[in-house]
Amino acid sequence: MSASTLSFQTTQERRWTVQNPRLRLKPAHGSQGSVQGGWWPRTNQMHIELPELLAALSSRSGAVDRVIYDENLWAPASMRMEFRAHSVILEGSGNKSTNTLSVIGKQFGTLVLLVVPPNTEAAAAHAAVRAAADPDDVSTAEQLLEIGMRSARTDQQAPKPLQPCASNSGALGRPHRVVTHIEGQPFKLSQ
């Protein structure tokens, strides 16, 4: 899946993803809570991260007119951004909306997203984004980030299944192969 590819999971879930699971949204109707989804950007550079988010959201909800962001989470940004021949106003919020980003459009109103800090460990970030997209979750942004951290700690402490052990010569007469994964890139086999 390329960086700009979007995938629609199911009609029932109505969750769009960009490089799944970096963006997940609650269903459009019947959701509760102070956030309507979660987003895990790769950097704190708004001009780099926002176009991909706006592309995903405008595909689902229509044009975005304004983005209100946590100034403490993002590097300084200009006050406007052009996106698909449409001017988007960027407005810093100071401390009022910590770890959230509000996206405002005429067609959909205000959509508040949890923003997981870019340097967050992957397991914690994925858990926080999943929790933020749960239609029944009413947690605050800070609580969602804590849920992610707790989930990651629990996953790390869980017993791992036993794997067959082989030396480089290999119990089966072939070299040991290691599978690695780099975020956003396909699996590669190395020897």
Secondary structure by P-SEA (a helix, b strand, c coil): ccccbbbbccccccccccccccccccccccccccccbbbbbccccccccaaaaaaaaaaccccccbbbbccccccccccccccccbbbbbbbbccccccbbbbbcccccbbbbbbccccccaaaaaaaaaaaacccccccaaaaaaaaaaaaaaaaaccccccccccccccccccbbbbbbcccccccccc
